[in-house]
Amino acid sequence: MYKIIKVTDRNGNEKKSAIEQIKEICPEMTGTILYKDLNSIGSRFCFLWSGDSGRMMRTSPIVEITEDSDEIHVVTINTEYWLEKYI
C-alpha cells in the first residue's frame, strides 16, 4: 500500500484542489497501485483508493516514473505525484 504525500503541477506548484478532491474520496490518501507492471512512459498510472469507495484514480499519460525502495515519483502530462510506502 502507498500514500500520496505530495501533488503538484508540472511547475512545482501544489495542486490544492486536487488534494482536496482526493481527500473527499480517501481522507488518508492511501491505496494500491494497479497494473504496476504496465507503469511506463505513455501508459496511465492507476491507483485504487483504500476503504470501501471502490474508486480509482487514473492519471493522464506518464511522462516519467522513478522508484526507489520506499518512494515513487510519477510525472504525468499535467501533474506530479509523490507516493511513499504505507504500512
URJOVEN-V255251 format. One record per backbone hydrogen bond with DSSP energy under -1.0 kcal/mol. CO is the residue of the C=O (numbers start at 1). NH is the residue of the N-H. If there is no record, write none. Layout:
CO_NH / CO_NH
This chain:
1_86 / 2_31 / 3_84 / 6_82 / 7_15 / 8_80 / 9_12 / 13_9 / 14_16 / 15_19 / 16_20 / 17_21 / 18_22 / 19_23 / 20_24 / 21_25 / 22_26 / 26_29 / 29_4 / 30_50 / 31_2 / 32_48 / 35_38 / 36_39 / 38_40 / 40_43 / 43_62 / 45_59 / 46_34 / 47_57 / 48_32 / 55_49 / 57_47 / 61_77 / 62_42 / 64_75 / 66_73 / 70_85 / 71_68 / 72_83 / 73_66 / 74_81 / 75_63 / 75_64 / 79_76 / 80_8 / 81_74 / 82_5 / 82_6 / 83_72 / 84_3
